[in-house]
Amino acid sequence: MTTYWRNIPWSTLLLYGASLGLLMAALQYSRFRLWMNAEAREWYIGLIALVFAAAGIWLGRSSRQQSEDEIFTPVAPNKTPDELMEQYGITPREMEVLALMAAGLSNQEIAERLFVSINTVKTHSSNVFSKLGVQRRTQAIQKARQTGLIP
C-alpha cells in the first residue's frame, strides 16, 4: 500500500488537494444560493460524487500508466534467450511452462503435455512470476516477449 503513494509525485498530490479545497470553497459560497432550494442536499451530494469520481479516474489512470511503464520496460533486448534465462534464473522446465502459457494452454493442458501434475505446473508458474517480478500470467507473457525470452 505504501509503494502506491510513493509512485505519485508531490505536485500531483498538492494539485489534488488544492482542487478539493477550491471545491469546498465553491460549495460554501454557493451554499446560501442553494439553501432556499428544497433539493440542495441532493445537489451537494451529486456534485461531490462527480468531482471525486473524476479525480479517482484521473488518479487511477495516471498511476496505472506509471506502474505499467515500470513493469514492462525492456530489460535487455540484445541478449539471447539463454542469457536472459540465466539472468532471471529461469530453469529450462520453467521456460517450457512459460512458452506453453504463451501458447494459450491452461494449467491442465500444460500438465498433460509435460506429463506432470497440475500442482507442479502451478509451482513452476509461481516461480516464473516471482523471477520476472509479475503477478499474473498475462504480465509474465508480455514481459517475456518484450525482454526476448519468448518470441
Backbone torsions as a table, in degrees:
resi	resn	phi	psi	omega
1	MET	NA	-37.4	-178.4
2	THR	-72.0	-29.7	179.9
3	THR	-68.3	-26.8	178.3
4	TYR	-61.8	-47.2	-178.1
5	TRP	-73.8	-23.5	177.9
6	ARG	-69.7	-24.4	-179.0
7	ASN	-80.7	-12.2	-177.9
8	ILE	-93.1	125.4	179.9
9	PRO	-64.4	152.1	179.7
10	TRP	-61.0	-36.2	-178.8
11	SER	-61.8	-36.5	178.2
12	THR	-66.8	-43.5	179.4
13	LEU	-64.5	-40.4	179.0
14	LEU	-66.4	-40.7	177.5
15	LEU	-62.5	-43.3	178.4
16	TYR	-61.7	-46.4	179.3
17	GLY	-64.9	-41.1	179.0
18	ALA	-64.9	-39.9	179.6
19	SER	-66.6	-36.8	176.3
20	LEU	-66.8	-37.2	176.5
21	GLY	-64.0	-42.8	177.1
22	LEU	-64.5	-37.3	176.9
23	LEU	-61.8	-44.9	179.6
24	MET	-64.5	-38.8	177.5
25	ALA	-64.5	-41.2	178.7
26	ALA	-65.6	-38.0	177.5
27	LEU	-65.6	-40.6	178.2
28	GLN	-65.5	-39.5	179.3
29	TYR	-64.7	-42.6	-177.3
30	SER	-84.6	-4.0	-178.1
31	ARG	-58.0	-43.0	-177.8
32	PHE	-72.5	-28.5	178.9
33	ARG	-72.6	-36.9	-179.0
34	LEU	-89.3	-8.0	-176.1
35	TRP	-61.5	-35.7	-179.9
36	MET	-71.6	-21.9	179.8
37	ASN	-78.0	135.6	-177.6
38	ALA	-71.6	-21.1	-177.3
39	GLU	-102.5	26.9	-175.9
40	ALA	-62.7	-40.5	-178.1
41	ARG	-61.9	-41.7	178.6
42	GLU	-64.1	-37.0	176.9
43	TRP	-63.7	-46.0	178.8
44	TYR	-59.4	-49.0	-178.3
45	ILE	-62.0	-44.0	178.9
46	GLY	-63.4	-42.6	-179.8
47	LEU	-65.9	-44.2	179.1
48	ILE	-64.6	-42.2	178.6
49	ALA	-62.3	-41.3	179.4
50	LEU	-64.0	-44.5	-179.2
51	VAL	-65.6	-45.0	-179.4
52	PHE	-68.2	-34.5	176.5
53	ALA	-64.6	-45.5	179.2
54	ALA	-63.8	-42.8	179.5
55	ALA	-65.8	-38.7	178.7
56	GLY	-65.6	-41.7	177.9
57	ILE	-64.0	-45.1	-179.4
58	TRP	-63.4	-44.9	-179.0
59	LEU	-66.9	-39.7	178.3
60	GLY	-63.9	-42.7	179.4
61	ARG	-66.4	-42.0	-178.3
62	SER	-67.7	-40.5	179.7
63	SER	-73.9	-33.3	178.5
64	ARG	-65.5	-44.0	179.6
65	GLN	-62.5	-40.3	179.8
66	GLN	-65.2	-44.0	-178.1
67	SER	-69.7	-34.9	176.9
68	GLU	-65.6	-37.7	178.0
69	ASP	-64.3	-37.4	179.5
70	GLU	-69.1	-37.8	-176.1
71	ILE	-76.1	-42.9	-166.4
72	PHE	-106.4	28.3	174.0
73	THR	-81.1	134.8	179.0
74	PRO	-61.6	131.3	-176.5
75	VAL	-87.2	-50.4	-176.7
76	ALA	-148.8	82.1	-175.8
77	PRO	-70.6	-15.0	-176.6
78	ASN	-98.7	8.9	179.0
79	LYS	-96.4	155.1	177.5
80	THR	-78.5	160.5	177.6
81	PRO	-58.0	-35.8	178.6
82	ASP	-64.8	-41.4	177.9
83	GLU	-65.6	-37.7	178.6
84	LEU	-69.1	-37.4	176.2
85	MET	-60.7	-42.7	179.3
86	GLU	-67.2	-39.5	180.0
87	GLN	-62.7	-44.7	-179.1
88	TYR	-84.8	-13.1	-179.5
89	GLY	78.1	27.5	-178.9
90	ILE	-87.2	130.3	179.5
91	THR	-79.8	161.6	177.9
92	PRO	-57.8	-37.0	-179.9
93	ARG	-68.9	-40.0	176.2
94	GLU	-64.4	-33.6	177.2
95	MET	-66.5	-38.9	176.6
96	GLU	-61.9	-44.5	179.4
97	VAL	-62.6	-43.1	178.9
98	LEU	-62.0	-42.9	178.8
99	ALA	-63.8	-39.2	178.7
100	LEU	-71.5	-33.3	174.0
101	MET	-63.4	-42.2	179.5
102	ALA	-65.3	-27.1	177.7
103	ALA	-77.4	-6.5	176.1
104	GLY	94.5	12.8	-179.1
105	LEU	-80.7	148.7	176.1
106	SER	-81.3	172.1	178.1
107	ASN	-60.1	-40.8	179.4
108	GLN	-62.3	-44.6	-179.6
109	GLU	-66.9	-38.4	177.2
110	ILE	-64.1	-43.2	179.8
111	ALA	-61.1	-42.8	179.3
112	GLU	-66.1	-39.6	-178.1
113	ARG	-70.4	-35.9	-177.9
114	LEU	-94.7	-1.4	-179.8
115	PHE	58.5	47.5	175.9
116	VAL	-132.4	173.5	178.7
117	SER	-81.7	163.7	178.2
118	ILE	-64.1	-36.7	178.5
119	ASN	-61.9	-36.4	177.3
120	THR	-65.2	-42.0	177.7
121	VAL	-62.7	-42.9	179.1
122	LYS	-63.4	-38.0	177.7
123	THR	-64.9	-46.1	178.1
124	HIS	-61.8	-41.7	179.3
125	SER	-62.0	-45.5	179.1
126	SER	-61.1	-40.7	177.7
127	ASN	-63.8	-40.9	179.1
128	VAL	-63.7	-43.6	-179.5
129	PHE	-60.4	-45.0	-178.6
130	SER	-69.4	-36.1	-179.3
131	LYS	-71.3	-31.6	178.0
132	LEU	-88.0	-11.7	179.1
133	GLY	74.6	38.0	179.4
134	VAL	-126.0	174.4	-177.3
135	GLN	-118.2	-19.0	-175.4
136	ARG	-130.7	163.7	177.9
137	ARG	-58.6	-47.2	-176.7
138	THR	-61.5	-39.2	177.7
139	GLN	-66.1	-40.7	179.9
140	ALA	-63.5	-43.9	-179.6
141	ILE	-65.1	-44.0	-179.6
142	GLN	-64.1	-43.9	179.9
143	LYS	-66.1	-39.6	179.4
144	ALA	-64.0	-38.4	178.1
145	ARG	-69.7	-41.7	-178.6
146	GLN	-69.1	-33.7	179.5
147	THR	-83.6	-17.3	178.8
148	GLY	99.7	9.0	177.5
149	LEU	-65.0	-41.3	176.7
150	ILE	-128.1	150.3	-178.9
151	PRO	-72.2	NA	NA
